[in-house]
Amino acid sequence: MGSQKQLQKKQVKGEEKKEVNFISLIITVAVGAVIWFISAPAGLDERAWHLFAIFVATIIGLIIKPLPMGGVAILSITAVVLTRTLGLKEALSGFQNTTIWLIVIAFFISRGFIKTGLGNRIAYMFVKKFGKKTLGLSYSLIVSDLILAPAMPSNTARGGGIIFPIIHSLSRTFGSDPKDGTEKKIGAYLIKVGFQGNMITSAMFMTAMAANPLAATIAKSAGVNITWTGWVVAAIVPGIVSLIVIPYFIYKVFPPEIKETPAAANIATQKLKEMGPLKKAEWSMIAVFLLILALWIFGEKLGIDSTTTALIGLSVLLITSVLSRNDVKKEEGAWDTLVWFAALVMMATYLNDLGMIPWFSKWMGGAVQGLPWIWALLILALIYFYTHYFFASNTAHVSAMYAAFLGVAITTGAPPMLTALILGFFSNLFGCLTHYGAGPAPVFFGSGYVSQNKWWSIGFGISIIYIIIWGIVGGLWWKVLGLW
């Protein structure tokens, strides 16, 4: 817990020191201005081109961060209105999107796991049961992540707030510390597995990573309706195979020096003893978790959609005092997400309505014209995956490229649902590549256990495994499901 508080303090200090970066702000505005004053391509509405200019500037802003993400979004909404690209009502339309509210409410629900201590308890229970060997210990950590994933949309909070502190504590206990050159004893291995496991679990549930609902929303605007259940059913088989294969692969190519960890189970037992029996708040959290999980799976048959389910869960947490009004008010990540998601969804929607996405899809489709749809989809998916080297945010990548690549693939004859899901899954898995490409990456990498060269080389190897598993195993599973 101490390391977690120190990490949070460092993050807060970093944000306070760099609240506004004027050089980055000038670059962001300049990029948008340059595109704005270029003549719109033939056959494209001028408003669409101007909105595209603001959209590109927004993506640049999300990458180089002249302001926090919420601040960038507010500037973008303001620019859309002041330039009369869209009216005020249209510019604020993103706040009406129910999928955005689903992810915001899920942030509040995830706060319950952290506040009650249930998240830590679950992780320690698995460590106690399966943590006698290093390989078993790694599996216990990613299974803990898997259980928490459906109700924790911030993979940074899940990985950095719950899993990472446990890994850090265990590593120090076994005498593994980068400060004295003992990182390879066990810490480096657990750090790498913990991070990669987080990428996989994020891909398995629509509510496990903040940008997943954004991808689903963009897909819906293209006529593809991905349900919560549809996402998890499609991801479950390749996801589980990945969770089994990846820790073993890392164990072989980046082996820990310590292979036996009997003390880990003892540590977990002691931690659980200190926590005592399940408290009332934890029982309430378990009940709410099971309730919302059941309604996300079966609610559509009862006429209850995913966002309504999240509202029910939050209401129960408030009624049972697991969460307070102050908890909701202070969940800055949720409110910040509401603002920038609303801006991105609004722009993505109107880029499609004004003809920008259809125009770009038609133009890009020429590059894969004549190819069988399966080859066109493969090429587009690989480009989509590996261009993540140029992004420091899953959300920025999804915002910039998901709609266009989905549109192009569909024009080649690729099944819409299959395409939308593959791009959605890759929108999480491509975070494996770098130490900056996903929210949890700086947290795990910043611990100093794994060098940048190792992080990138192992990440690239894992990317190939992901593509093979999700392409072959996933492809066969999706064939069974009738997605193609």
C-alpha positions in Angstrom: 0.0 0.0 0.0 2.9 2.3 0.8 4.3 2.0 -2.7 0.9 2.6 -4.2 0.6 5.9 -2.2 4.0 7.0 -3.3 3.2 6.2 -6.9 0.0 8.3 -6.7 1.9 11.2 -5.0 4.5 11.2 -7.8 1.8 11.2 -10.4 0.0 14.1 -8.8 3.2 16.1 -8.4 4.0 15.4 -12.1 0.6 16.7 -13.1 0.9 19.8 -11.0 4.4 20.6 -12.4 3.2 20.3 -16.0 -0.3 21.6 -16.0 0.2 23.6 -19.2 3.0 23.0 -21.7 2.8 26.0 -24.0 5.2 24.6 -26.6 3.1 21.5 -27.0 0.0 23.7 -27.1 1.5 25.8 -29.9 2.4 22.7 -31.9 -1.1 21.3 -31.4 -2.8 24.5 -32.6 -0.3 24.9 -35.5 -1.0 21.4 -36.9 -4.8 22.0 -36.8 -4.4 25.4 -38.5 -2.2 24.1 -41.3 -4.7 21.4 -42.1 -7.6 23.9 -41.8 -6.2 26.2 -44.5 -5.5 23.5 -47.0 -8.3 23.3 -49.5 -10.7 20.4 -48.9 -10.3 17.5 -51.3 -12.7 17.4 -54.3 -16.0 15.9 -53.4 -15.7 16.5 -49.6 -17.8 19.0 -47.6 -15.7 21.9 -46.3 -17.2 21.5 -42.8 -16.0 17.9 -42.8 -12.5 19.0 -43.6 -12.5 21.7 -40.9 -13.8 19.2 -38.4 -11.0 16.8 -39.5 -8.5 19.6 -38.8 -9.8 20.1 -35.3 -9.9 16.3 -34.8 -6.2 15.8 -35.9 -5.2 18.7 -33.6 -7.1 16.9 -30.8 -5.3 13.6 -31.4 -1.9 15.4 -31.4 -3.0 17.1 -28.2 -3.8 13.7 -26.6 -0.4 12.4 -27.7 1.9 15.3 -26.6 -0.4 16.5 -23.8 -0.2 20.3 -23.7 -3.0 20.0 -21.1 -4.6 17.1 -19.3 -6.9 15.1 -21.6 -10.0 16.7 -20.3 -8.5 20.2 -21.0 -7.6 19.2 -24.6 -11.2 18.0 -25.1 -12.7 21.3 -23.8 -10.5 23.3 -26.1 -11.6 21.1 -29.0 -15.3 21.5 -28.3 -14.8 25.2 -28.0 -13.0 25.3 -31.3 -15.8 23.4 -33.0 -18.3 25.9 -31.9 -16.3 29.1 -32.3 -15.4 28.2 -35.9 -19.0 27.4 -36.6 -18.0 24.0 -37.8 -20.9 22.6 -35.7 -23.6 24.2 -33.6 -23.4 24.2 -29.8 -26.1 21.5 -29.5 -24.2 19.3 -32.0 -20.8 20.0 -30.2 -22.3 18.9 -26.9 -24.1 15.8 -28.3 -21.4 13.4 -27.1 -22.5 13.9 -23.5 -25.8 12.2 -24.4 -24.1 9.0 -25.5 -25.1 6.2 -23.2 -21.9 4.2 -23.8 -19.9 7.0 -22.4 -22.0 7.0 -19.3 -21.4 3.2 -19.0 -17.7 3.7 -18.8 -18.0 6.6 -16.4 -20.2 4.7 -14.0 -17.9 1.7 -14.3 -15.1 3.9 -13.0 -17.2 4.5 -9.9 -17.9 0.8 -9.4 -14.2 0.0 -9.8 -13.6 2.5 -6.9 -15.5 0.1 -4.7 -13.0 -2.7 -5.3 -10.1 -0.4 -4.2 -11.9 1.3 -1.3 -13.2 -1.9 0.3 -9.9 -3.8 -0.3 -11.7 -6.5 -2.1 -9.4 -6.2 -5.1 -6.3 -6.8 -3.0 -8.0 -9.7 -1.1 -8.8 -11.5 -4.4 -5.2 -11.2 -5.6 -3.8 -12.4 -2.3 -6.2 -15.4 -2.2 -4.9 -16.6 -5.6 -1.3 -16.0 -4.5 -1.9 -18.1 -1.4 -3.4 -20.9 -3.5 -1.1 -21.0 -6.5 2.0 -19.0 -5.6 4.4 -21.7 -4.4 6.3 -21.7 -7.7 7.2 -18.6 -9.7 5.2 -19.7 -12.8 2.2 -20.4 -10.6 2.6 -17.1 -8.9 2.5 -15.3 -12.3 -0.7 -17.1 -13.2 -2.3 -16.3 -9.9 -1.7 -12.6 -10.5 -3.2 -12.6 -14.0 -6.2 -14.6 -12.9 -6.8 -11.9 -10.3 -6.6 -9.3 -13.0 -9.1 -11.4 -15.1 -11.6 -11.5 -12.3 -11.4 -7.7 -11.7 -11.4 -6.8 -15.4 -15.2 -6.8 -16.2 -15.9 -4.1 -13.7 -12.7 -2.1 -13.8 -12.6 0.0 -17.0 -9.3 1.6 -16.1 -6.6 -0.9 -16.9 -4.2 1.6 -15.3 -6.1 1.5 -12.0 -6.4 -2.3 -12.2 -2.8 -3.0 -13.2 -1.1 0.0 -11.5 -3.3 0.3 -8.5 -3.9 -3.3 -7.5 -1.6 -5.8 -9.3 1.6 -3.7 -9.5 1.9 -2.9 -5.8 1.5 -6.6 -5.0 4.2 -7.6 -7.5 6.5 -4.8 -6.2 6.0 -6.0 -2.6 6.6 -9.7 -3.5 9.7 -8.8 -5.5 11.2 -6.9 -2.6 10.4 -9.7 -0.2 12.4 -12.2 -2.4 15.3 -9.8 -2.5 14.7 -8.6 -6.1 15.4 -4.9 -6.5 16.8 -3.0 -9.5 18.6 -0.7 -7.2 21.1 -3.4 -6.2 21.1 -5.3 -9.5 18.9 -8.2 -8.4 15.9 -7.4 -10.7 16.3 -10.7 -12.6 15.8 -12.8 -9.5 12.0 -12.6 -9.9 10.8 -9.0 -10.1 11.6 -8.5 -13.8 9.6 -11.6 -14.8 6.6 -10.7 -12.6 6.6 -7.1 -13.9 6.6 -8.3 -17.5 3.9 -10.9 -17.0 1.7 -8.6 -14.9 1.8 -6.0 -17.7 1.1 -8.4 -20.5 -1.7 -10.1 -18.6 -3.3 -6.7 -18.2 -3.2 -6.1 -22.0 -5.0 -9.5 -22.5 -7.7 -9.0 -19.9 -8.3 -5.5 -21.3 -9.1 -7.1 -24.7 -11.5 -9.6 -23.2 -14.2 -7.4 -21.9 -15.8 -4.2 -23.3 -15.7 -2.7 -19.9 -12.1 -3.6 -19.1 -10.4 -0.7 -20.9 -11.5 2.9 -21.3 -11.3 3.0 -25.1 -13.3 -0.2 -25.7 -16.7 1.5 -25.4 -15.4 4.2 -27.7 -14.6 1.6 -30.4 -18.0 0.0 -29.8 -19.6 3.4 -30.3 -17.7 4.1 -33.5 -18.7 0.6 -34.8 -22.3 1.3 -34.0 -22.2 4.5 -36.1 -21.0 2.3 -38.9 -24.0 0.0 -38.4 -22.3 -2.7 -36.3 -23.8 -3.2 -32.9 -21.4 -4.9 -30.5 -23.0 -6.0 -27.2 -21.2 -6.6 -24.0 -21.9 -10.3 -24.2 -21.0 -10.4 -27.9 -17.6 -8.9 -27.1 -16.7 -11.3 -24.3 -18.0 -14.4 -26.1 -15.8 -13.6 -29.2 -12.8 -12.9 -27.0 -13.0 -15.6 -24.4 -11.3 -18.5 -26.3 -8.3 -16.6 -27.8 -8.1 -14.6 -24.5 -7.7 -17.6 -22.3 -5.2 -19.2 -24.7 -3.2 -16.0 -24.5 -3.3 -16.0 -20.7 -2.0 -19.5 -20.7 0.7 -19.1 -23.3 2.2 -15.6 -22.6 3.4 -16.2 -19.0 5.1 -19.5 -20.1 6.7 -17.8 -23.2 8.1 -15.0 -21.0 9.3 -17.7 -18.5 11.3 -19.3 -21.3 12.7 -16.2 -23.0 13.1 -14.0 -19.9 13.5 -16.6 -17.1 13.5 -15.6 -13.4 16.5 -16.8 -11.3 14.1 -17.9 -8.5 11.9 -20.8 -9.6 10.4 -21.7 -6.3 8.4 -19.2 -4.2 7.0 -21.0 -1.1 7.3 -17.7 0.9 4.8 -16.0 -1.4 2.0 -18.1 -0.2 3.1 -17.4 3.4 3.2 -13.6 2.7 -0.3 -13.8 1.2 -1.6 -15.8 4.1 -0.2 -13.1 6.5 -1.7 -10.3 4.5 -5.1 -12.0 4.5 -4.9 -12.6 8.2 -4.2 -8.9 8.7 -7.2 -8.0 6.6 -9.4 -10.3 8.7 -12.7 -11.8 7.6 -14.8 -10.3 4.8 -16.3 -7.1 5.9 -19.8 -6.0 5.3 -18.7 -3.5 2.6 -16.8 -6.3 0.8 -19.9 -8.6 0.9 -21.9 -5.8 -0.6 -19.2 -5.3 -3.3 -19.3 -9.0 -4.2 -23.1 -8.9 -4.4 -23.0 -5.9 -6.7 -20.3 -7.4 -8.9 -22.3 -10.6 -9.4 -25.5 -8.6 -10.0 -24.0 -6.4 -12.7 -22.2 -9.3 -14.3 -25.4 -11.2 -14.5 -27.3 -8.3 -16.0 -24.6 -7.5 -18.5 -24.9 -11.1 -19.7 -28.7 -11.7 -19.5 -30.0 -8.1 -19.1 -30.9 -7.6 -22.8 -33.4 -10.4 -22.6 -35.1 -8.4 -19.8 -34.9 -5.1 -21.6 -32.1 -3.8 -19.4 -29.1 -2.4 -21.4 -25.5 -2.2 -20.2 -25.6 1.4 -19.1 -28.8 0.8 -17.0 -27.1 -2.2 -15.4 -24.1 0.0 -14.4 -26.6 2.6 -13.0 -28.2 -0.2 -10.9 -24.8 -1.3 -9.6 -23.8 2.2 -8.6 -27.2 2.9 -7.0 -26.8 -0.2 -4.8 -23.3 0.8 -3.8 -24.6 4.2 -2.7 -27.6 2.8 -0.9 -25.4 0.3 1.0 -22.8 3.1 1.8 -20.0 1.2 0.1 -19.5 4.4 -1.8 -20.3 7.9 -0.7 -21.3 11.0 -2.6 -17.8 12.2 -2.0 -16.3 9.1 -3.6 -18.3 9.8 -6.7 -17.3 13.5 -6.7 -13.6 12.8 -6.2 -13.3 10.1 -8.9 -11.5 12.6 -11.2 -10.6 9.9 -13.8 -14.3 9.3 -14.4 -15.2 12.9 -14.9 -12.2 13.6 -17.0 -13.1 10.5 -19.1 -16.6 11.9 -19.5 -15.3 15.1 -21.0 -12.7 13.7 -23.5 -14.9 10.8 -24.5 -17.8 13.1 -25.3 -15.5 15.2 -27.4 -14.0 12.3 -29.3 -17.4 10.5 -29.9 -18.9 13.8 -31.1 -16.2 14.4 -33.6 -16.1 10.8 -34.8 -19.8 10.8 -35.3 -19.9 14.0 -37.3 -16.9 13.1 -39.3 -18.9 10.1 -40.4 -22.1 12.1 -40.9 -20.4 14.9 -42.9 -18.8 12.3 -45.2 -15.1 12.4 -44.1 -14.9 8.8 -43.0 -16.7 7.4 -46.1 -14.5 9.6 -48.3 -11.3 8.4 -46.6 -12.5 4.8 -46.6 -13.1 4.9 -50.3 -9.7 6.6 -50.9 -7.8 4.1 -48.8 -9.8 1.2 -50.1 -8.1 1.7 -53.5 -4.9 0.5 -51.9 -6.4 -2.9 -51.2 -8.8 -3.0 -54.1 -9.0 -6.3 -55.9 -7.7 -8.3 -52.9 -9.9 -11.0 -51.3 -11.4 -9.6 -48.2 -9.5 -11.9 -45.9 -6.2 -10.6 -47.2 -7.3 -7.0 -47.2 -8.5 -7.4 -43.5 -5.2 -9.1 -42.6 -3.1 -6.2 -44.1 -5.3 -3.5 -42.6 -5.2 -5.2 -39.1 -1.4 -5.6 -39.2 -1.0 -1.9 -40.2 -3.4 -0.9 -37.4 -1.5 -3.0 -34.9 2.0 -1.9 -35.6 1.3 1.8 -36.1 0.9 1.8 -32.3 4.6 2.5 -32.1 3.6 6.1 -33.0 1.0 6.4 -30.2 1.3 7.0 -26.5 -2.4 6.2 -25.8 -4.8 3.4 -26.8 -7.6 6.0 -26.8 -5.7 8.3 -29.2 -5.0 5.4 -31.5 -8.7 4.2 -31.5 -9.9 7.8 -32.1 -7.5 8.4 -35.0 -7.7 5.2 -36.9 -10.5 2.8 -35.8 -13.3 4.3 -37.8 -11.3 4.6 -41.0 -9.9 1.1 -40.9 -13.3 -0.3 -40.1 -14.8 1.5 -43.0 -12.1 0.4 -45.5 -12.2 -3.2 -44.4 -16.0 -3.3 -44.8 -15.8 -1.9 -48.3 -13.6 -4.8 -49.3 -16.3 -7.3 -48.3 -15.0 -8.2 -44.8 -17.8 -9.2 -42.4 -18.6 -6.0 -40.4 -18.9 -7.6 -37.0 -15.7 -9.7 -37.4 -13.8 -6.6 -38.5 -15.1 -4.4 -35.7 -14.2 -7.0 -33.1 -10.7 -7.7 -34.4 -9.8 -4.0 -34.5 -11.4 -3.7 -31.0 -9.2 -6.6 -29.6 -6.1 -5.2 -31.3 -6.9 -1.8 -29.7 -5.7 -3.4 -26.5 -3.2 -6.0 -27.5 -1.0 -3.5 -29.4 -0.1 -2.0 -26.0 2.4 -4.8 -25.6 4.9 -3.2 -28.0 6.3 -0.2 -26.0 6.8 1.2 -22.6 4.6 4.2 -23.4 1.8 2.8 -25.5 -0.7 2.0 -22.8 -1.8 3.5 -19.5 -0.3 0.9 -17.2 3.0 0.7 -19.2 4.8 3.7 -17.5 3.8 2.3 -14.1 5.3 -1.1 -14.7 8.2 0.1 -16.7 8.9 2.9 -14.3 9.7 0.4 -11.6 13.1 -0.1 -13.3 13.0 -3.9 -13.3 13.0 -4.3 -17.2 15.3 -2.3 -19.5 13.8 -0.6 -22.5 15.6 -2.9 -25.0 14.2 -6.0 -23.2 10.7 -4.4 -23.0 10.6 -3.7 -26.7 12.2 -6.9 -27.9 10.0 -9.2 -25.7 7.0 -7.0 -26.6 7.6 -7.5 -30.3 7.9 -11.2 -29.9 4.7 -11.3 -27.9 3.0 -9.2 -30.6 3.6 -12.0 -33.1 2.2 -14.6 -30.7 -0.9 -12.4 -30.2 -1.4 -12.2 -33.9 -1.0 -15.9 -34.3 -3.4 -16.8 -31.4 -6.1 -14.3 -32.2 -5.7 -14.8 -36.0 -5.7 -18.7 -36.0 -7.3 -19.8 -32.7 -9.6 -16.7 -32.7 -10.4 -17.2 -36.4 -11.5 -20.8 -35.9 -13.6 -19.8 -32.9 -15.2 -16.9 -34.7 -16.0 -19.3 -37.6 -17.8 -21.5 -35.0 -19.7 -18.4 -33.8 -20.7 -17.7 -37.4 -18.9 -14.3 -37.5 -17.6 -15.2 -41.0 
